[in-house]
Amino acid sequence: MPRGSRTGFGALLLGVYDSEGKLHFKGRAGTGFDEKTLSDLTARLKKLETGKPPFIDPPAGAEAKRAIWVKPELVGEVRYSERTRDDLLRQPVFLGLREDKPPGQVVLEVPEPANETYKKNSPAPVAAGDAGINIFLTHPDRVLYPEQGLTKKNLLQYYRLVEKFMIPHVAGRPLTLVRCPDGRHEECFFQKHANETVPKSLERIPIEENDKIENYMAVDSLAGVGALVQMGVLEIHTWNSRKEKLEYPDRFVMDIDPDPAVSWEKVIETAFLLRERLNELGFASFLKTTGGKGLHVVVPLAARQDWEEVNYFTKALAEDIVRSAPGSFTSKMTKSRRMGKIFVDYMRNIRGATAVEAYSTRAKPGAPVSSPIEWVELKSGIRSDSFTIKNMPDRMKNLKRDPWEGFFNARQSITKKTRKKLGVD
């Protein structure tokens, strides 16, 4: 049934046949209709009304109560972004009726291999990489950040710019992605598991999760990042471990997350307070903007301690900071505890948790980037969203060295001595 000002119907319930001729429910298409299409389809559908659903697995609940069932005699063509874990179509858009195709031939089509799709839809390769790599993008001029007019091609060009700095940090880490296929201003969604629509150029990492094995995605090259761009990925979040030693983190991340009422000056003070405490504990630490509202302090590790030990230590570190000024800080996620305070978030160091990766873009206004910075830069007026796709070229051009120089040489571990200094067993 239609809602709001729409006449006719609100959405079409979609189905496809299996090899045994049984019709399966595959989701709902609520967009792609103009007034004429709505009028014509409504008239045709009324003639096909029946008292029971044609699906062997019809939707339930409120959706079923609102549905008007019809005989499955009309064939429609839809475009969709991907299939969900429940095998439903995500973001289906109605393109029109197929008068040339009988209903019984409607099956779920297997997506064409990614490379072939690129070649057919991109008029020319988008050159990327120093090794002469060519990455094909479909719809390279699709606008992802409307305020700045930034396209898929611009996004790939940005990642080419930061490739040599970014790839060593992202390589081999399980990914959680924020996908915005039609741009950051349209519907976005998280994806962490690989499915059949994910390009083969993305590596699969089998990981035990909830008593079963799930395939996560990973990248280790610009070609892999290019595949993410093709998928409309605007945020790349990663685990703190890599596939070689999945159960042993090689870094931990402390997220300085301020309540809106907290001044930026207080955020800066907190970052330096955390750095000083880490120095006392014997850890070198590195700083980056998040592209959001806070900062990340990142500590590289030698991947000797497991998740439980790293999480236990980082929780103790956060609580230590809170004890130093309980009126200013909290380590509790509850919103009521965070009002007027800075949340010292240690929970990104739990198995399966993620943090936005260095140099990743964000699906936020202004096209911000999570950028590594030197500690001295924090005093120069840099804010969490200071760096964007547009101004990063100038930053990279003016950099005299890697802001995280020495990161991979810092072979640090959580030792008995370290724990004793922090006052934990």
Disulfide bonds with the S-S distance in Angstrom:
Cys180-Cys188 2.07
